[in-house]
Amino acid sequence: MILRSDCRHFPGDRPCRFNKESGQTCPDCHHYTPQGVRILIIKLAALGDVLRTTAILPGVKEQFPDSYIVWLTLREAIPLLKGNPLVDEIWSVEDDLPTRFDTEAFDVVLNPDADKRAAGLATKAKAPEKRGLLLDIRGCLRPTGPGAATWLEMGAFDQFKKANNRTYQELIYEMLELPYGRQPLVLRLTEEEREEARTFLAQQGWQANDRLVGLNVGGGGRWKKKRWKEASFLELARRLADELGVRPLLIGGAAEQDFMLRLQDALPVGGVCAGPNRSLRQTAALIGCCRVLVTGDTLAFHLATAQQVPVIVLLGPTSAAELDVYGRGAKIVSPIPCIGCYLTDCDIDPDCMQLISASHVFEAVKPFVTG
């Protein structure tokens, strides 16, 4: 058999792209590259955490230059990893267990996920070296080193979480024993996806030289008080349009449909609503068209950061320290003593997000659309 089935370019069930493009065959193809060090990364949820965990990929490649990387996640997160040049294969829990997981072996397993499903999978995986969090026979989480212990304790003790002054990326680099250098998130959209976003905006009257400011009205389902208030979004949108001639773009999901419709009806002339039924990648492509994005601590923040779109992120119940805007944008933290409480709900009135004024956000946005 002339086929070199261990080549990283061979998908197994069809010809590789080099055979398709120029008819090359083994063993003379100069594109042949063996898999090298096989690494399994396990990160299941949530979507925003999956995306921001892609920041470890450049570090993995620095430590293991010839590595072959398999990422195990949930099916819903696959679009965030699709097309990533640093990931060789994407496995889902739903589709690739138990067939491939039970059969294949790795050299290194990296699991920064404290979810017991993820930790159990990391423990079960066949590999001589494992970093991050594992699960013992009594169902208890076990860190593999001091960095993993730090992360585990931060998740267990609110006072440790509040006292933290390091970003998520720095913490998981330490946990996984990788060389930290403020590496970026990695998200790759196709030109077709970006053109689709530009076409949609053009259909709404947008032109290429328009200054578009994204307003992400979503807040996620876990923290009820994480979303900025409706009246504040509306005041900001009106000021952006009236004072700066800026077009606001409303971004949100199905959970925010009613909220978006109310805002859309009240938007200044020229405002655009992205609609609630867009895919993750379609939403990402629209965010990529913005001069700046205003958002809470949600997936949209990471979608913007991964595309180097400046972000004004509004923070109340979750950690400001863990977020990195990479020198693009600003973090606006609520002026309330209980900031970063991580409570899913509270009775304080006015609450943390109500105390972030539209004027404050307007001034933070202004440099990104007037420069």
C-alpha positions in Angstrom: 0.0 0.0 0.0 1.5 3.4 -1.0 -1.0 5.4 1.1 0.5 7.1 4.1 -2.6 7.1 6.3 -0.8 8.8 9.1 -0.5 12.1 7.2 -2.2 15.0 8.9 -3.8 16.0 5.6 -5.6 12.7 5.0 -9.2 12.9 6.2 -9.7 9.1 6.0 -13.0 8.9 4.0 -12.0 11.0 0.9 -9.0 12.2 -1.0 -6.9 14.9 0.6 -7.0 18.4 -1.0 -3.6 18.0 -2.7 -4.8 14.9 -4.5 -8.0 16.8 -5.6 -6.1 19.9 -6.6 -3.1 18.4 -8.5 -3.5 14.6 -8.4 -0.6 14.0 -6.0 -0.3 10.6 -4.4 1.8 9.0 -1.7 4.6 8.3 -1.3 6.1 11.0 -3.4 3.9 13.9 -2.3 6.0 16.6 -0.7 3.0 17.7 1.4 3.3 14.6 3.5 3.4 15.5 7.2 3.1 12.9 10.0 0.8 13.7 12.8 3.5 14.3 15.4 2.6 14.8 19.1 -1.1 14.0 19.4 -2.9 16.4 21.7 -6.5 16.2 22.9 -8.1 19.4 24.2 -11.3 19.0 26.1 -13.5 22.1 26.5 -17.2 21.5 26.4 -19.1 24.7 27.5 -20.2 27.4 27.6 -19.9 28.8 24.1 -18.0 31.9 25.2 -15.6 29.9 27.3 -15.0 27.5 24.3 -14.1 30.5 22.1 -11.9 32.2 24.6 -10.1 28.9 25.3 -8.9 29.0 21.7 -6.2 31.4 23.1 -4.3 28.4 24.3 -3.8 27.1 20.7 -0.8 29.4 19.8 0.8 28.4 23.1 0.3 24.7 22.4 2.0 25.2 19.0 4.8 27.0 20.7 5.5 24.1 23.1 4.6 21.3 20.6 5.4 22.7 17.1 4.6 19.5 15.2 1.5 18.7 17.3 -1.7 17.2 15.8 -4.6 18.8 17.8 -8.0 17.2 18.4 -10.6 19.3 20.2 -13.5 17.6 22.0 -16.5 19.7 22.7 -20.3 19.7 22.5 -22.0 19.8 19.1 -23.3 23.3 19.5 -19.8 24.7 19.9 -18.4 23.2 16.7 -19.2 26.3 14.6 -16.8 28.3 16.8 -13.9 25.9 15.9 -14.7 25.3 12.3 -11.9 26.4 10.0 -9.5 27.0 12.8 -6.0 26.5 11.3 -4.6 25.3 14.5 -7.1 22.5 15.1 -6.7 19.3 13.0 -10.0 17.6 14.1 -13.1 18.6 16.0 -14.9 15.9 17.9 -18.3 16.3 19.6 -19.4 14.4 22.6 -22.6 13.5 20.8 -21.1 12.1 17.6 -17.6 10.8 18.4 -18.1 9.0 21.7 -17.6 6.2 22.2 -16.3 5.1 18.8 -13.2 7.2 18.3 -12.6 8.2 21.9 -12.4 4.6 23.1 -10.1 3.6 20.2 -7.6 6.3 19.7 -4.7 7.3 22.0 -2.9 10.7 22.6 0.4 11.9 23.9 -1.0 14.8 25.9 -4.5 15.7 27.2 -5.3 19.3 28.1 -8.5 19.9 30.1 -9.1 23.3 31.6 -12.8 22.5 32.2 -14.1 21.9 35.8 -17.3 20.3 34.4 -17.3 16.8 35.7 -18.2 15.4 32.3 -15.0 17.0 30.9 -12.9 16.0 33.8 -14.2 12.4 33.5 -13.4 12.3 29.8 -9.9 13.7 30.5 -9.3 10.9 33.0 -10.7 8.2 30.7 -8.6 9.4 27.7 -5.7 7.2 26.7 -2.6 9.4 27.2 0.6 9.2 29.3 0.5 13.0 30.2 -2.5 14.9 31.4 -2.8 18.6 32.4 -5.6 20.5 34.0 -8.5 18.8 35.9 -9.3 15.1 36.3 -12.0 13.1 38.0 -11.2 10.4 40.6 -13.0 7.2 41.3 -15.2 8.9 43.9 -16.3 11.6 41.5 -14.1 14.3 42.9 -12.2 16.8 40.8 -8.5 16.6 41.1 -6.0 19.2 39.8 -2.8 18.0 38.1 -0.7 20.9 39.4 -0.7 24.1 41.3 -2.2 26.2 38.4 -5.2 23.8 38.1 -5.6 23.9 41.9 -5.8 27.7 41.8 -8.5 27.6 39.1 -10.5 24.9 41.0 -10.4 26.9 44.2 -11.5 30.1 42.5 -14.5 28.3 41.3 -15.2 27.0 44.8 -14.7 30.1 46.8 -16.3 33.4 45.9 -13.7 35.4 47.9 -10.9 33.9 45.8 -12.7 34.8 42.6 -13.2 38.4 43.7 -9.6 38.7 44.8 -8.3 37.5 41.4 -6.5 40.1 39.2 -5.5 37.9 36.3 -7.2 37.2 33.0 -8.9 33.9 32.2 -6.3 33.3 29.5 -3.4 33.8 31.9 -5.0 31.5 34.4 -5.6 28.6 32.0 -2.1 29.0 30.5 -0.8 28.5 34.0 -3.1 25.6 34.6 -2.1 23.8 31.4 1.6 24.6 31.9 2.0 26.5 28.6 4.2 29.5 27.8 1.9 32.5 28.3 2.4 35.6 26.1 -1.0 37.1 25.9 -1.8 35.0 22.8 -5.0 36.0 20.9 -8.2 34.0 20.5 -8.4 32.1 17.2 -11.6 32.3 15.1 -11.6 32.0 11.3 -14.5 33.1 9.2 -14.6 32.5 5.4 -14.7 35.4 2.9 -18.1 34.1 1.8 -19.4 34.5 5.4 -18.1 38.0 5.6 -19.5 38.9 2.3 -22.9 37.6 3.4 -22.8 40.0 6.3 -21.9 42.9 4.2 -24.7 42.1 1.8 -27.2 42.0 4.6 -26.1 45.3 5.8 -26.2 46.8 2.3 -29.8 45.6 2.0 -30.5 47.7 5.1 -29.0 50.8 3.5 -25.6 50.4 5.0 -22.6 51.6 3.0 -19.0 50.6 3.4 -17.9 53.9 4.9 -20.7 54.0 7.4 -19.7 53.9 11.1 -21.5 51.0 12.5 -21.6 50.4 16.3 -22.8 47.0 17.5 -25.1 46.9 20.5 -25.4 43.4 21.9 -28.6 43.3 23.9 -28.1 39.7 25.0 -27.0 38.8 28.5 -27.0 35.0 28.6 -29.4 32.9 30.6 -27.5 32.3 33.8 -27.2 35.8 35.3 -30.5 37.7 35.2 -28.8 41.0 36.0 -26.0 40.8 33.6 -27.8 42.5 30.7 -27.7 46.3 30.4 -31.1 48.0 30.7 -33.5 48.7 27.8 -33.7 52.4 28.5 -29.9 52.7 28.6 -29.5 50.9 25.2 -32.1 53.2 23.7 -30.5 56.4 25.1 -27.1 55.3 23.8 -28.5 54.5 20.3 -30.2 57.8 20.0 -27.1 59.8 21.1 -24.9 57.9 18.7 -27.2 58.7 15.8 -28.1 62.2 16.8 -24.7 63.5 18.0 -22.2 61.4 16.0 -24.2 60.3 12.9 -23.4 56.7 13.8 -25.6 53.7 12.8 -26.4 51.3 15.7 -26.7 47.6 14.9 -28.8 45.6 17.4 -27.4 42.1 18.0 -29.0 39.4 20.0 -30.4 35.9 20.0 -33.8 34.2 20.2 -34.1 34.9 23.9 -33.9 38.6 23.2 -36.4 38.7 20.3 -39.1 40.7 22.1 -36.5 43.0 23.6 -34.9 43.6 20.2 -38.3 44.3 18.5 -39.1 47.0 21.1 -35.7 48.6 20.6 -36.0 48.3 16.8 -39.3 50.2 16.8 -37.7 53.0 18.9 -34.4 53.1 17.0 -33.4 56.3 15.3 -33.6 56.4 11.5 -30.8 54.3 10.0 -30.6 51.8 12.9 -30.3 48.2 11.9 -31.6 45.0 13.7 -29.7 41.9 13.0 -32.6 39.7 13.9 -32.8 36.9 16.4 -32.3 33.8 14.2 -28.7 34.1 12.9 -26.2 31.4 13.4 -23.1 31.9 15.5 -20.9 32.5 12.5 -23.4 34.8 10.9 -23.5 36.8 14.1 -19.7 36.8 14.3 -19.5 38.1 10.7 -21.8 41.0 11.5 -19.8 41.9 14.6 -16.7 41.9 12.4 -18.3 44.8 10.4 -18.5 47.0 13.4 -16.2 49.9 14.4 -16.8 48.9 18.0 -19.2 46.6 20.0 -21.0 47.5 23.2 -21.8 44.3 25.1 -22.0 42.6 28.5 -19.8 39.7 29.5 -21.2 37.4 26.9 -20.3 35.3 23.8 -20.5 38.5 21.7 -17.6 39.9 23.7 -15.4 37.0 22.7 -16.6 37.0 19.1 -15.5 40.7 18.8 -12.2 40.1 20.7 -11.3 37.2 18.4 -11.7 39.5 15.4 -9.8 42.4 16.9 -13.0 44.5 17.0 -12.8 47.1 19.8 -15.2 46.3 22.7 -16.8 48.4 25.4 -17.8 45.7 27.9 -20.2 46.5 30.7 -19.6 44.5 33.9 -21.7 43.9 36.9 -22.1 40.4 38.5 -19.1 38.8 36.8 -15.3 39.3 37.0 -13.8 42.3 35.3 -10.2 41.0 35.9 -10.8 37.8 33.9 -11.6 39.6 30.7 -8.9 40.9 28.4 -9.8 43.5 25.7 -6.2 43.2 24.4 -5.7 46.9 24.4 -8.8 47.5 22.2 -11.7 49.0 23.9 -12.5 49.4 27.6 -14.1 47.7 30.6 -16.8 49.7 32.3 -17.3 48.4 35.8 -20.4 49.2 37.8 -19.8 51.6 40.7 -21.2 49.3 43.3 -19.4 47.7 46.2 -20.7 44.2 45.5 -19.3 44.1 42.0 -18.3 40.6 40.8 -20.7 38.9 43.2 -21.5 36.1 40.7 -25.1 35.9 42.0 -27.5 34.8 39.4 -30.1 37.3 40.7 -30.5 39.9 43.5 -33.0 42.3 45.0 -30.7 45.4 45.1 -32.4 48.4 43.5 -30.9 50.0 41.5 -28.9 47.0 40.6 -25.3 47.0 39.3 -26.2 47.3 35.6 -28.6 50.1 36.2 -25.8 52.1 37.7 -23.8 52.1 34.4 -25.0 55.3 32.7 -25.5 55.7 28.9 -23.4 58.9 29.1 -20.5 56.9 30.4 -20.8 54.4 27.7 -21.3 57.1 25.0 -18.0 58.7 26.0 -16.2 55.4 25.9 -17.5 54.6 22.4 -16.9 58.1 21.0 -13.1 57.8 20.3 -13.7 54.7 18.2 -16.1 56.3 15.8 -14.7 59.9 15.6 -11.0 59.1 15.1 
